[in-house]
Amino acid sequence: MKSAYEPLPIRSDMVARRGRPTSLPTGLWYGINATKTSNAQGWMYVRFTLDCELILTVIVKKLPLDWLEPSDDARAVIAIIRLPASDMRDYKGPVFTNPGGPGGSGVFALRDRGKLLQTIVGRNHDIISFDPRGVGVSTPRIECWPSVQSKKIWALQHAGVADSHPGVLYDAFARSSAHSQACALSMGNARSVEQASANNSNDTVAGAEPLKYVSTVSVARDMLEIMEKTGQEKLKYWGFSYGTILGGVFAAMWPEKIERLVSDGNVDYSEWFTDAHATFLQDADKVMATFYNLCHLSGPDKCAFYAASPSAIEARLDALLERLKKYPIIVPGPLHALDLPEIIYYSSLKRMISAALYRPVHMFPALAKVLAALEAGDGRPFLDLNEAEGFWEPFRYDCNSGDMPVQPPETEEGNDEIFKAVLCTDGGRTNESIANLEEYLEALIRQSKASGAVNLNFRISCAGWTVRPKWMFKGPFTGNTSFPILYIANEADNVTPLRSARNNAKGFPNSTLLIQESYGADMMPFQNSLDASATASDIVSDTSGDIRSAVWELSRQKQHMWKPLYTY
């Protein structure tokens, strides 16, 4: 797809009463050029076609970098994407969505699966998402490294999983502290107007230190502004994973502006904003247990890692992991441009297992084949699956990238740097110690043998972090929303457990909890099994005032069953 766009300001005659354009400028969109967008006034519309049929509109809007003290000299440029309603006979307005993270790109997510989401909520709705501050096409972009090459080299130096060998925890702590220092240096007072202009991000202000302005409450305020500028008085919103934190902050601050809110795959509000992260893995081993059980039930012909019982399969995996601690598997080169061998460590496999728990239905059959191959000393299926799923890509040296700045803005699925920035500014922890982390690691492993040590990053990421947000919101997460919130949870979710949904729901009167008897993270992986006549459109479009009437039922995949609704 070629880049062929000029920023086009929105005109008053292009806006209908409900905030939807009655006509759109033409042109293809590939990426937003920060130099061009930085001097535009107001909204800008860019239209592009995806797969010859999906029409999306990218909107760029300047918003105050500091909502507490707005200034024209300090602006965030927010990239907003809209999938217009295709059924205008009963147009119901926009539904906002956030894909999670923090650091997930709304622009990427809507391009990738916006059509699916619109099918679920109804084609008479626009679907709107946006790249939050620091992510993707929005600026100022959060980057901790001065060049593409330095970012790649740093990624190669990662420490192993903390329980792999004695002392790894201390290495990981030092590495995280160094990363925190690099982020503060890269995004802090050293940033000048001249540097910002040179990097095509002259919408940031000298010394503004963008890390102070990426907290969730600032993003929620952005969403309020976007909602109001589209002509809406109340919000319809579907948030996934971290998107439930964004939705929770919005609902707690502006409960009267909630028209419909679906909170899917819930992060515990209290644990997120106290940096506790104490119970989020409590159901992870339940998901892992389904691997052992289903592999055994499938038999040796269908499960490559079969054994005589589920417990025997678990013991077989334990033995493989223990062996990898002492004898990592070498896969000889050449595998890619550098002609280097690859080594599969204990940590490599633990990270793959943890990733598989997010999408067990999709990943478990392939994981069984990988485990059987590793047991036989063959690491190539592991590398193939890692690359196919996007968990890993071969390092390639870019001859000209040594001095090449990391290019803002750019389309991306997510930004790892912003994950750390939002996590640590929201959580408020600045004095993390090795002693605390040792106790926390032990607690995580007790909670989940499968993925506890892998998920230490939820606390260790903030080691050495010193940046405090200008605007912080820590609750209370209570409110009488103008329409009850729907909380959705899987029976066993590896990182956003049912317990979190129950805790979150308690603060909002009459909220409803929908439990799906399935496994993995949030309910998007199961959407193809929903009856199109009983989808989330019942939630976002229902005007009866009784959310309990909006129960989704499965029609084709009968192995997933719904439990009754719990009402708080």
PANUGU-495863 format. One record per residue (C-alpha): residue number from 0; residue in one letter; x, y, z. Coordinates in nm, 2 decimals. Example, Ala and Ser with C-alpha at 12.3 -4.5 7.8 and 13.67 -1.06 7.14 Angstrom:
BEGIN
SITE,seq,type,east,north,up
SITE,0,a,1.23,-0.45,0.78
SITE,1,s,1.37,-0.11,0.71
This chain:
BEGIN
SITE,seq,type,east,north,up
SITE,0,m,0.00,0.00,0.00
SITE,1,k,0.15,0.33,-0.10
SITE,2,s,0.15,0.64,0.11
SITE,3,a,-0.06,0.91,-0.06
SITE,4,y,-0.22,1.14,0.18
SITE,5,e,-0.23,1.50,0.28
SITE,6,p,-0.37,1.61,0.62
SITE,7,l,-0.73,1.73,0.56
SITE,8,p,-0.90,1.95,0.82
SITE,9,i,-1.25,1.87,0.90
SITE,10,r,-1.51,2.13,0.79
SITE,11,s,-1.83,2.21,0.96
SITE,12,d,-2.03,2.10,0.66
SITE,13,m,-1.88,1.75,0.69
SITE,14,v,-2.03,1.69,1.03
SITE,15,a,-2.38,1.55,1.09
SITE,16,r,-2.57,1.63,1.41
SITE,17,r,-2.46,1.31,1.58
SITE,18,g,-2.09,1.39,1.50
SITE,19,r,-2.05,1.16,1.20
SITE,20,p,-1.91,1.30,0.87
SITE,21,t,-2.17,1.31,0.60
SITE,22,s,-1.89,1.30,0.34
SITE,23,l,-1.52,1.21,0.37
SITE,24,p,-1.20,1.32,0.20
SITE,25,t,-1.05,1.06,-0.03
SITE,26,g,-0.70,0.92,-0.02
SITE,27,l,-0.50,0.62,0.11
SITE,28,w,-0.34,0.61,0.45
SITE,29,y,-0.03,0.42,0.54
SITE,30,g,0.11,0.62,0.84
SITE,31,i,0.08,0.96,0.99
SITE,32,n,0.37,1.19,0.92
SITE,33,a,0.43,1.39,1.24
SITE,34,t,0.57,1.69,1.05
SITE,35,k,0.25,1.73,0.85
SITE,36,t,0.01,1.67,1.14
SITE,37,s,0.19,1.90,1.38
SITE,38,n,0.08,2.22,1.21
SITE,39,a,-0.28,2.13,1.13
SITE,40,q,-0.56,2.29,1.33
SITE,41,g,-0.84,2.09,1.48
SITE,42,w,-0.94,1.75,1.35
SITE,43,m,-0.79,1.59,1.04
SITE,44,y,-0.96,1.31,0.85
SITE,45,v,-0.77,1.05,0.64
SITE,46,r,-0.96,0.77,0.47
SITE,47,f,-0.81,0.44,0.35
SITE,48,t,-0.94,0.11,0.23
SITE,49,l,-0.84,-0.23,0.37
SITE,50,d,-0.88,-0.55,0.18
SITE,51,c,-1.08,-0.36,-0.09
SITE,52,e,-1.39,-0.34,0.13
SITE,53,l,-1.32,-0.22,0.48
SITE,54,i,-1.32,0.16,0.49
SITE,55,l,-1.15,0.32,0.79
SITE,56,t,-1.10,0.68,0.89
SITE,57,v,-0.80,0.80,1.08
SITE,58,i,-0.85,1.12,1.27
SITE,59,v,-0.57,1.32,1.43
SITE,60,k,-0.64,1.56,1.72
SITE,61,k,-0.42,1.78,1.93
SITE,62,l,-0.51,1.76,2.30
SITE,63,p,-0.35,1.92,2.60
SITE,64,l,-0.04,1.73,2.72
SITE,65,d,-0.12,1.84,3.08
SITE,66,w,-0.50,1.84,3.15
SITE,67,l,-0.45,2.00,3.49
SITE,68,e,-0.28,2.30,3.33
SITE,69,p,-0.36,2.31,2.96
SITE,70,s,-0.13,2.50,2.74
SITE,71,d,-0.11,2.55,2.36
SITE,72,d,0.27,2.51,2.40
SITE,73,a,0.24,2.15,2.52
SITE,74,r,0.02,1.92,2.32
SITE,75,a,-0.03,1.55,2.27
SITE,76,v,-0.13,1.45,1.91
SITE,77,i,-0.37,1.16,1.94
SITE,78,a,-0.44,0.93,1.64
SITE,79,i,-0.81,0.82,1.64
SITE,80,i,-0.95,0.55,1.41
SITE,81,r,-1.31,0.50,1.31
SITE,82,l,-1.48,0.22,1.14
SITE,83,p,-1.81,0.37,1.02
SITE,84,a,-2.14,0.21,1.06
SITE,85,s,-2.25,0.02,0.75
SITE,86,d,-2.62,0.00,0.85
SITE,87,m,-2.76,0.36,0.87
SITE,88,r,-3.13,0.26,0.90
SITE,89,d,-3.11,0.26,1.28
SITE,90,y,-2.78,0.44,1.35
SITE,91,k,-2.68,0.40,1.72
SITE,92,g,-2.37,0.61,1.74
SITE,93,p,-2.01,0.50,1.82
SITE,94,v,-1.88,0.23,2.05
SITE,95,f,-1.53,0.31,2.18
SITE,96,t,-1.28,0.03,2.25
SITE,97,n,-0.93,-0.03,2.39
SITE,98,p,-0.74,-0.35,2.31
SITE,99,g,-0.54,-0.37,2.64
SITE,100,g,-0.18,-0.33,2.73
SITE,101,p,-0.10,-0.08,2.85
SITE,102,g,0.07,0.00,2.52
SITE,103,g,-0.18,-0.17,2.29
SITE,104,s,-0.25,0.03,1.97
SITE,105,g,-0.61,0.10,1.90
SITE,106,v,-0.53,0.19,1.54
SITE,107,f,-0.36,-0.14,1.48
SITE,108,a,-0.63,-0.34,1.67
SITE,109,l,-0.92,-0.18,1.48
SITE,110,r,-0.75,-0.24,1.15
SITE,111,d,-0.68,-0.60,1.25
SITE,112,r,-1.02,-0.70,1.40
SITE,113,g,-1.25,-0.40,1.39
SITE,114,k,-1.48,-0.57,1.15
SITE,115,l,-1.53,-0.86,1.39
SITE,116,l,-1.61,-0.63,1.68
SITE,117,q,-1.86,-0.44,1.47
SITE,118,t,-2.03,-0.76,1.37
SITE,119,i,-2.07,-0.84,1.74
SITE,120,v,-2.20,-0.50,1.86
SITE,121,g,-2.40,-0.43,1.55
SITE,122,r,-2.33,-0.27,1.21
SITE,123,n,-2.54,0.02,1.30
SITE,124,h,-2.26,0.14,1.53
SITE,125,d,-1.93,0.31,1.44
SITE,126,i,-1.64,0.16,1.62
SITE,127,i,-1.38,0.41,1.75
SITE,128,s,-1.04,0.35,1.90
SITE,129,f,-0.72,0.55,1.94
SITE,130,d,-0.35,0.52,2.01
SITE,131,p,-0.31,0.63,2.37
SITE,132,r,-0.04,0.87,2.46
SITE,133,g,0.31,0.74,2.38
SITE,134,v,0.18,0.46,2.15
SITE,135,g,0.20,0.40,1.78
SITE,136,v,0.09,0.70,1.57
SITE,137,s,0.03,0.93,1.86
SITE,138,t,0.29,1.17,1.99
SITE,139,p,0.49,1.23,2.19
SITE,140,r,0.60,0.88,2.15
SITE,141,i,0.76,0.70,2.44
SITE,142,e,1.10,0.56,2.34
SITE,143,c,1.38,0.47,2.58
SITE,144,w,1.66,0.42,2.32
SITE,145,p,1.83,0.67,2.09
SITE,146,s,1.84,0.44,1.79
SITE,147,v,1.68,0.14,1.63
SITE,148,q,2.00,-0.06,1.67
SITE,149,s,2.04,0.02,2.04
SITE,150,k,1.69,-0.09,2.10
SITE,151,k,1.74,-0.42,1.92
SITE,152,i,2.07,-0.49,2.10
SITE,153,w,1.92,-0.42,2.44
SITE,154,a,1.64,-0.67,2.37
SITE,155,l,1.90,-0.94,2.30
SITE,156,q,2.05,-0.90,2.65
SITE,157,h,1.74,-1.00,2.85
SITE,158,a,1.80,-1.19,3.17
SITE,159,g,1.64,-1.54,3.20
SITE,160,v,1.33,-1.62,3.39
SITE,161,a,1.39,-1.55,3.76
SITE,162,d,1.37,-1.92,3.88
SITE,163,s,1.59,-2.06,3.60
SITE,164,h,1.92,-2.03,3.80
SITE,165,p,2.04,-1.88,4.13
SITE,166,g,2.12,-1.51,4.09
SITE,167,v,1.91,-1.44,3.78
SITE,168,l,1.67,-1.23,3.99
SITE,169,y,1.95,-1.00,4.08
SITE,170,d,2.05,-0.97,3.72
SITE,171,a,1.69,-0.89,3.62
SITE,172,f,1.66,-0.63,3.89
SITE,173,a,1.98,-0.45,3.77
SITE,174,r,1.86,-0.47,3.41
SITE,175,s,1.52,-0.32,3.50
SITE,176,s,1.68,-0.04,3.70
SITE,177,a,1.91,0.04,3.40
SITE,178,h,1.60,0.04,3.17
SITE,179,s,1.42,0.28,3.40
SITE,180,q,1.72,0.52,3.40
SITE,181,a,1.74,0.50,3.02
SITE,182,c,1.38,0.59,2.99
SITE,183,a,1.40,0.89,3.22
SITE,184,l,1.71,1.01,3.04
SITE,185,s,1.56,0.96,2.69
SITE,186,m,1.23,1.13,2.77
SITE,187,g,1.33,1.37,3.05
SITE,188,n,1.48,1.71,3.08
SITE,189,a,1.74,1.65,2.81
SITE,190,r,1.47,1.67,2.55
SITE,191,s,1.47,2.02,2.39
SITE,192,v,1.27,2.20,2.13
SITE,193,e,1.55,2.15,1.88
SITE,194,q,1.56,1.77,1.95
SITE,195,a,1.19,1.74,1.92
SITE,196,s,1.18,1.92,1.59
SITE,197,a,1.46,1.71,1.46
SITE,198,n,1.26,1.40,1.54
SITE,199,n,0.94,1.53,1.38
SITE,200,s,0.77,1.55,1.72
SITE,201,n,0.75,1.93,1.77
SITE,202,d,0.42,1.90,1.94
SITE,203,t,0.60,1.82,2.26
SITE,204,v,0.74,2.10,2.47
SITE,205,a,1.10,2.14,2.60
SITE,206,g,1.14,1.99,2.94
SITE,207,a,0.77,1.87,2.95
SITE,208,e,0.90,1.52,3.03
SITE,209,p,0.62,1.33,2.85
SITE,210,l,0.65,1.03,3.10
SITE,211,k,0.47,1.25,3.35
SITE,212,y,0.16,1.26,3.13
SITE,213,v,0.09,0.90,3.03
SITE,214,s,-0.10,0.79,3.34
SITE,215,t,-0.44,0.62,3.28
SITE,216,v,-0.64,0.92,3.41
SITE,217,s,-0.48,1.14,3.14
SITE,218,v,-0.58,0.88,2.87
SITE,219,a,-0.94,0.86,3.02
SITE,220,r,-0.96,1.24,2.99
SITE,221,d,-0.85,1.22,2.63
SITE,222,m,-1.13,0.97,2.57
SITE,223,l,-1.38,1.20,2.73
SITE,224,e,-1.27,1.48,2.50
SITE,225,i,-1.28,1.26,2.19
SITE,226,m,-1.63,1.14,2.29
SITE,227,e,-1.76,1.49,2.33
SITE,228,k,-1.60,1.61,2.01
SITE,229,t,-1.78,1.34,1.82
SITE,230,g,-2.11,1.48,1.94
SITE,231,q,-2.18,1.22,2.21
SITE,232,e,-2.30,1.31,2.56
SITE,233,k,-2.24,0.96,2.70
SITE,234,l,-1.99,0.68,2.64
SITE,235,k,-2.04,0.33,2.49
SITE,236,y,-1.72,0.14,2.56
SITE,237,w,-1.58,-0.21,2.54
SITE,238,g,-1.25,-0.25,2.71
SITE,239,f,-1.03,-0.56,2.71
SITE,240,s,-0.77,-0.65,2.98
SITE,241,y,-0.59,-0.32,3.07
SITE,242,g,-0.88,-0.16,2.88
SITE,243,t,-1.09,-0.25,3.18
SITE,244,i,-0.86,-0.02,3.39
SITE,245,l,-0.92,0.26,3.15
SITE,246,g,-1.29,0.20,3.15
SITE,247,g,-1.29,0.18,3.53
SITE,248,v,-1.12,0.51,3.57
SITE,249,f,-1.37,0.67,3.33
SITE,250,a,-1.66,0.52,3.51
SITE,251,a,-1.53,0.63,3.85
SITE,252,m,-1.46,0.99,3.74
SITE,253,w,-1.76,1.05,3.52
SITE,254,p,-2.03,0.79,3.62
SITE,255,e,-2.31,1.01,3.48
SITE,256,k,-2.15,0.98,3.13
SITE,257,i,-2.17,0.60,3.10
SITE,258,e,-2.43,0.49,2.85
SITE,259,r,-2.30,0.13,2.82
SITE,260,l,-1.98,-0.01,2.95
SITE,261,v,-1.85,-0.37,2.89
SITE,262,s,-1.55,-0.46,3.10
SITE,263,d,-1.40,-0.78,2.96
SITE,264,g,-1.10,-0.97,3.11
SITE,265,n,-1.07,-0.76,3.42
SITE,266,v,-0.76,-0.62,3.59
SITE,267,d,-0.82,-0.56,3.96
SITE,268,y,-0.86,-0.18,4.01
SITE,269,s,-0.71,-0.19,4.36
SITE,270,e,-0.42,-0.41,4.28
SITE,271,w,-0.32,-0.21,3.97
SITE,272,f,-0.32,0.13,4.14
SITE,273,t,-0.13,0.00,4.45
SITE,274,d,0.12,-0.20,4.24
SITE,275,a,0.03,-0.50,4.44
SITE,276,h,-0.04,-0.75,4.16
SITE,277,a,-0.09,-1.02,4.42
SITE,278,t,-0.37,-1.24,4.29
SITE,279,f,-0.37,-1.20,3.91
SITE,280,l,-0.23,-1.55,3.85
SITE,281,q,-0.46,-1.74,4.08
SITE,282,d,-0.63,-1.92,3.79
SITE,283,a,-0.33,-1.96,3.56
SITE,284,d,-0.26,-2.32,3.67
SITE,285,k,-0.63,-2.41,3.61
SITE,286,v,-0.57,-2.31,3.24
SITE,287,m,-0.25,-2.52,3.24
SITE,288,a,-0.44,-2.82,3.39
SITE,289,t,-0.67,-2.82,3.08
SITE,290,f,-0.36,-2.89,2.87
SITE,291,y,-0.28,-3.20,3.07
SITE,292,n,-0.64,-3.31,3.08
SITE,293,l,-0.73,-3.25,2.72
SITE,294,c,-0.40,-3.40,2.59
SITE,295,h,-0.48,-3.71,2.78
SITE,296,l,-0.84,-3.73,2.66
SITE,297,s,-0.73,-3.67,2.30
SITE,298,g,-0.51,-3.98,2.31
SITE,299,p,-0.17,-4.05,2.15
SITE,300,d,-0.29,-4.00,1.80
SITE,301,k,-0.40,-3.64,1.85
SITE,302,c,-0.17,-3.52,2.13
SITE,303,a,0.20,-3.55,2.06
SITE,304,f,0.28,-3.52,2.43
SITE,305,y,0.04,-3.79,2.55
SITE,306,a,0.10,-3.99,2.86
SITE,307,a,-0.10,-4.24,3.06
SITE,308,s,-0.26,-3.98,3.28
SITE,309,p,-0.28,-3.60,3.32
SITE,310,s,-0.04,-3.61,3.61
SITE,311,a,0.20,-3.82,3.40
SITE,312,i,0.19,-3.55,3.13
SITE,313,e,0.26,-3.29,3.39
SITE,314,a,0.55,-3.49,3.53
SITE,315,r,0.68,-3.54,3.17
SITE,316,l,0.69,-3.16,3.12
SITE,317,d,0.85,-3.10,3.46
SITE,318,a,1.13,-3.34,3.36
SITE,319,l,1.18,-3.16,3.03
SITE,320,l,1.21,-2.82,3.19
SITE,321,e,1.45,-2.95,3.45
SITE,322,r,1.66,-3.10,3.18
SITE,323,l,1.67,-2.77,2.99
SITE,324,k,1.81,-2.60,3.29
SITE,325,k,2.12,-2.81,3.26
SITE,326,y,2.12,-2.90,2.89
SITE,327,p,1.98,-2.63,2.67
SITE,328,i,1.90,-2.74,2.31
SITE,329,i,2.13,-2.61,2.03
SITE,330,v,1.97,-2.56,1.69
SITE,331,p,2.26,-2.53,1.44
SITE,332,g,2.26,-2.24,1.19
SITE,333,p,2.21,-2.11,0.93
SITE,334,l,1.86,-2.01,1.03
SITE,335,h,1.86,-1.65,0.91
SITE,336,a,2.08,-1.38,0.77
SITE,337,l,2.35,-1.39,1.04
SITE,338,d,2.41,-1.77,1.01
SITE,339,l,2.41,-1.81,1.39
SITE,340,p,2.29,-2.11,1.59
SITE,341,e,2.00,-2.07,1.82
SITE,342,i,1.98,-2.20,2.18
SITE,343,i,1.66,-2.30,2.35
SITE,344,y,1.69,-2.25,2.73
SITE,345,y,1.46,-2.33,3.02
SITE,346,s,1.36,-1.97,3.01
SITE,347,s,1.27,-1.99,2.64
SITE,348,l,1.02,-2.27,2.70
SITE,349,k,0.87,-2.12,3.02
SITE,350,r,0.80,-1.80,2.82
SITE,351,m,0.63,-2.00,2.54
SITE,352,i,0.41,-2.19,2.79
SITE,353,s,0.31,-1.87,2.96
SITE,354,a,0.22,-1.72,2.62
SITE,355,a,0.02,-2.03,2.53
SITE,356,l,-0.21,-1.98,2.83
SITE,357,y,-0.36,-1.67,2.67
SITE,358,r,-0.50,-1.87,2.38
SITE,359,p,-0.52,-2.23,2.48
SITE,360,v,-0.76,-2.35,2.22
SITE,361,h,-0.53,-2.21,1.95
SITE,362,m,-0.19,-2.29,2.10
SITE,363,f,-0.22,-2.62,2.29
SITE,364,p,-0.21,-2.86,2.00
SITE,365,a,0.10,-2.69,1.86
SITE,366,l,0.26,-2.67,2.20
SITE,367,a,0.23,-3.04,2.25
SITE,368,k,0.42,-3.10,1.92
SITE,369,v,0.69,-2.86,2.03
SITE,370,l,0.73,-3.03,2.37
SITE,371,a,0.76,-3.37,2.21
SITE,372,a,1.02,-3.24,1.96
SITE,373,l,1.22,-3.07,2.24
SITE,374,e,1.21,-3.40,2.44
SITE,375,a,1.37,-3.56,2.13
SITE,376,g,1.63,-3.29,2.11
SITE,377,d,1.48,-3.11,1.81
SITE,378,g,1.44,-2.73,1.86
SITE,379,r,1.33,-2.63,1.52
SITE,380,p,0.95,-2.67,1.58
SITE,381,f,1.00,-2.45,1.88
SITE,382,l,1.16,-2.18,1.67
SITE,383,d,0.90,-2.22,1.40
SITE,384,l,0.61,-2.17,1.64
SITE,385,n,0.78,-1.88,1.81
SITE,386,e,0.82,-1.70,1.48
SITE,387,a,0.48,-1.79,1.35
SITE,388,e,0.31,-1.65,1.66
SITE,389,g,0.52,-1.34,1.66
SITE,390,f,0.69,-1.42,2.00
SITE,391,w,1.03,-1.39,1.84
SITE,392,e,1.20,-1.28,1.52
SITE,393,p,1.56,-1.33,1.41
SITE,394,f,1.79,-1.05,1.48
SITE,395,r,1.89,-0.87,1.16
SITE,396,y,2.16,-0.61,1.15
SITE,397,d,2.05,-0.30,0.98
SITE,398,c,2.36,-0.14,0.82
SITE,399,n,2.23,0.21,0.84
SITE,400,s,2.04,0.19,1.17
SITE,401,g,2.32,0.25,1.41
SITE,402,d,2.26,0.63,1.42
SITE,403,m,1.90,0.61,1.30
SITE,404,p,1.66,0.75,1.56
SITE,405,v,1.36,0.53,1.66
SITE,406,q,1.10,0.66,1.41
SITE,407,p,0.80,0.83,1.57
SITE,408,p,0.53,0.79,1.49
SITE,409,e,0.48,0.44,1.34
SITE,410,t,0.20,0.18,1.32
SITE,411,e,0.26,-0.11,1.56
SITE,412,e,0.06,-0.36,1.76
SITE,413,g,0.20,-0.23,2.09
SITE,414,n,0.48,-0.04,2.26
SITE,415,d,0.66,-0.22,2.54
SITE,416,e,0.81,0.10,2.66
SITE,417,i,0.47,0.25,2.74
SITE,418,f,0.38,-0.07,2.93
SITE,419,k,0.65,0.01,3.19
SITE,420,a,0.57,0.38,3.19
SITE,421,v,0.20,0.34,3.26
SITE,422,l,0.24,0.05,3.50
SITE,423,c,0.49,0.24,3.72
SITE,424,t,0.32,0.59,3.71
SITE,425,d,-0.02,0.44,3.79
SITE,426,g,0.11,0.21,4.06
SITE,427,g,0.32,0.46,4.25
SITE,428,r,0.59,0.22,4.37
SITE,429,t,0.93,0.38,4.36
SITE,430,n,1.13,0.20,4.63
SITE,431,e,1.12,-0.16,4.51
SITE,432,s,1.39,-0.37,4.68
SITE,433,i,1.55,-0.70,4.61
SITE,434,a,1.42,-0.84,4.94
SITE,435,n,1.06,-0.75,4.85
SITE,436,l,1.10,-0.90,4.51
SITE,437,e,1.24,-1.23,4.65
SITE,438,e,0.93,-1.27,4.86
SITE,439,y,0.71,-1.16,4.57
SITE,440,l,0.87,-1.42,4.34
SITE,441,e,0.81,-1.70,4.58
SITE,442,a,0.45,-1.59,4.62
SITE,443,l,0.40,-1.59,4.24
SITE,444,i,0.55,-1.94,4.20
SITE,445,r,0.32,-2.07,4.48
SITE,446,q,0.03,-1.91,4.30
SITE,447,s,0.12,-2.05,3.95
SITE,448,k,0.39,-2.31,3.88
SITE,449,a,0.32,-2.27,3.51
SITE,450,s,0.38,-1.89,3.47
SITE,451,g,0.45,-1.74,3.81
SITE,452,a,0.82,-1.66,3.76
SITE,453,v,0.76,-1.54,3.40
SITE,454,n,0.52,-1.27,3.53
SITE,455,l,0.76,-1.11,3.78
SITE,456,n,0.78,-0.82,3.53
SITE,457,f,0.46,-0.68,3.68
SITE,458,r,0.66,-0.57,3.98
SITE,459,i,1.03,-0.58,3.87
SITE,460,s,0.96,-0.35,3.58
SITE,461,c,0.93,-0.06,3.82
SITE,462,a,1.27,-0.11,3.98
SITE,463,g,1.46,0.22,3.96
SITE,464,w,1.16,0.41,3.83
SITE,465,t,1.15,0.77,3.96
SITE,466,v,0.91,0.95,3.74
SITE,467,r,0.59,1.06,3.91
SITE,468,p,0.28,1.15,3.72
SITE,469,k,0.15,1.51,3.71
SITE,470,w,-0.21,1.37,3.75
SITE,471,m,-0.27,1.06,3.95
SITE,472,f,-0.61,0.89,4.02
SITE,473,k,-0.63,0.60,4.26
SITE,474,g,-1.00,0.58,4.32
SITE,475,p,-1.23,0.53,4.49
SITE,476,f,-1.36,0.30,4.22
SITE,477,t,-1.73,0.35,4.30
SITE,478,g,-2.01,0.53,4.13
SITE,479,n,-2.37,0.52,4.04
SITE,480,t,-2.33,0.49,3.66
SITE,481,s,-2.62,0.60,3.45
SITE,482,f,-2.65,0.24,3.32
SITE,483,p,-2.52,-0.07,3.50
SITE,484,i,-2.17,-0.20,3.39
SITE,485,l,-2.14,-0.55,3.25
SITE,486,y,-1.83,-0.73,3.37
SITE,487,i,-1.72,-1.04,3.17
SITE,488,a,-1.49,-1.31,3.30
SITE,489,n,-1.38,-1.65,3.18
SITE,490,e,-1.40,-1.93,3.44
SITE,491,a,-1.02,-1.96,3.43
SITE,492,d,-0.83,-1.67,3.29
SITE,493,n,-0.45,-1.68,3.32
SITE,494,v,-0.39,-1.31,3.40
SITE,495,t,-0.73,-1.14,3.46
SITE,496,p,-0.90,-1.39,3.69
SITE,497,l,-1.27,-1.41,3.78
SITE,498,r,-1.18,-1.28,4.12
SITE,499,s,-1.08,-0.94,3.97
SITE,500,a,-1.41,-0.90,3.79
SITE,501,r,-1.60,-0.97,4.12
SITE,502,n,-1.39,-0.72,4.31
SITE,503,n,-1.43,-0.45,4.05
SITE,504,a,-1.81,-0.50,4.02
SITE,505,k,-1.86,-0.44,4.39
SITE,506,g,-1.80,-0.07,4.36
SITE,507,f,-2.07,0.00,4.10
SITE,508,p,-2.43,-0.07,4.21
SITE,509,n,-2.64,-0.31,4.00
SITE,510,s,-2.34,-0.41,3.79
SITE,511,t,-2.37,-0.75,3.64
SITE,512,l,-2.10,-1.03,3.60
SITE,513,l,-2.12,-1.27,3.31
SITE,514,i,-1.91,-1.58,3.35
SITE,515,q,-1.81,-1.79,3.05
SITE,516,e,-1.70,-2.15,3.12
SITE,517,s,-1.39,-2.13,2.91
SITE,518,y,-1.02,-2.07,2.95
SITE,519,g,-0.77,-1.81,2.85
SITE,520,a,-0.76,-1.43,2.84
SITE,521,d,-1.09,-1.23,2.79
SITE,522,m,-1.37,-1.35,2.56
SITE,523,m,-1.25,-1.23,2.22
SITE,524,p,-1.10,-1.57,2.12
SITE,525,f,-1.45,-1.72,2.16
SITE,526,q,-1.65,-1.46,1.96
SITE,527,n,-1.69,-1.68,1.66
SITE,528,s,-1.90,-1.91,1.87
SITE,529,l,-2.16,-1.64,1.96
SITE,530,d,-2.50,-1.64,1.80
SITE,531,a,-2.52,-1.32,1.59
SITE,532,s,-2.87,-1.27,1.71
SITE,533,a,-2.76,-1.26,2.08
SITE,534,t,-2.44,-1.07,2.07
SITE,535,a,-2.31,-0.77,2.26
SITE,536,s,-2.54,-0.55,2.05
SITE,537,d,-2.79,-0.65,2.32
SITE,538,i,-2.58,-0.46,2.57
SITE,539,v,-2.48,-0.15,2.38
SITE,540,s,-2.81,-0.11,2.21
SITE,541,d,-3.06,-0.22,2.47
SITE,542,t,-3.29,0.06,2.58
SITE,543,s,-3.51,-0.14,2.82
SITE,544,g,-3.30,-0.04,3.12
SITE,545,d,-3.26,-0.41,3.23
SITE,546,i,-2.91,-0.54,3.16
SITE,547,r,-3.01,-0.88,3.29
SITE,548,s,-3.21,-0.94,2.97
SITE,549,a,-2.89,-0.92,2.77
SITE,550,v,-2.75,-1.27,2.81
SITE,551,w,-2.53,-1.40,2.54
SITE,552,e,-2.56,-1.77,2.44
SITE,553,l,-2.34,-2.00,2.25
SITE,554,s,-2.49,-2.16,1.95
SITE,555,r,-2.23,-2.36,1.76
SITE,556,q,-1.95,-2.46,2.01
SITE,557,k,-2.15,-2.64,2.27
SITE,558,q,-1.84,-2.73,2.47
SITE,559,h,-1.84,-2.38,2.61
SITE,560,m,-2.14,-2.31,2.84
SITE,561,w,-2.26,-2.00,3.02
SITE,562,k,-2.30,-1.98,3.40
SITE,563,p,-2.59,-1.77,3.54
SITE,564,l,-2.53,-1.40,3.59
SITE,565,y,-2.41,-1.28,3.92
SITE,566,t,-2.55,-0.94,4.02
SITE,567,y,-2.39,-0.70,4.27
